């Protein structure tokens, strides 16, 4: 499974971005996760969506971020609203199918 994340960029605090993860195969039957890694910090789980559509979020992004499946069976999106400077990080999509699969990451920078 090859994953490619896109949609990152520079945005002012309070703004929005929509990240997308495109896979080389259908992923609608997989749990998909979004992680992020800020400079000097460990990678952390931000959100996930199960094959059944159950979602969960890191506490600090609840109410601001929404993970969803795209219209195609090989995409998953992360809508990020009310962005804060502490959301600045490289964002990665991930799935596990016998082993970990990671996208290459997309940089989100939120200016204050």
N, C-alpha and C positions, 0 to 999 in steps of 0.2 A: 504494500500500500504506500503510495507516494502522496504526501500532503503538502499543499502550498497555501500559505497564509498571505493575505493581502489586505489593503485598506488602511494601513497605518499612516501616520503623518503628524504634522504639527498642528495643534489646536489650542486655543485659549481656554483657560479654566471656565467651566460652565458649558463648554461646547460639547459636540457629539461627534462620534466616529462609528462607522460600521465596518467591522472586520469580517472577512470571509475566508473560509478554509475550503479549498477544492481538493478532492481526492481523485486518485487514478482509478478508483473502483467505487461501486456503490457502498455507502456507509450508513444507510438508513437503518441497518440492522446492527449497528455498533454503537456502543457508548462513546461519545466524543467529548473531549475535554479541551478547555482553554486554560493554559498556564501563562504566567508572566514572570519575567526576571528583571528586576531593577538593578542598576549598577551596584556592585558590591553586596548584593543580597542573593539569597537562595531562590531558586525557582519555586513558585507557589501556584497552587491550583486556584483558579478564579471562578470557573463555572463548568458544569457538565450537563449533558443531556443524554438520557438513556435511549435504548432502542424503543422503549415504550413511551417516550416523550416526557419522562420525569426529569425535572431540572433542579439544580441546587447551585448555590452561589457562596462565595466567600462573604463573610459578614459585611465587610467594608464596601462591597459593591451591590449588596442587596437593595433593590428598589431603583438602581441606576443602570444596571447591565441586564440584558436579556439575551439568552442563548436560544437559538431556534434552528430548525432545519430549513434549508433552502428549498425552492421548488423542485430543483433537480435532486436526484437521489444520491448525489455525490458531493453535496455542499452542506456546510453548517456555518451559521453566522453568529456574530457577537455584536449586538447593538449596545453602544456605550454612550450614555447620556450624563449630563451634569458632571463632566470629567473634572478631576482634581489634579493638581500637580503630583500628588503621590500615586497617581495611576500611571505615571511615566514609567515605561518598561518596554522590553521586547516581549511581544505576545506570541505564543506558540499554540498551535493546535496539536492534539495528541489522540491516539487511540491505541488499544492493545489488542493484538490478534496473534497469539502465541508469543509475541514479543512486542516491545514498545515501538511505536512509529511516531516520529515527530516531523512537523513541518519546519521550514527553515526560519520562521520567525518574522514578525513585522514590527517595526519600531513605532511606538506611540509616545509622543512628547507633548506634555500638557504644560503650557506656560502660565505663570501666575499673573 
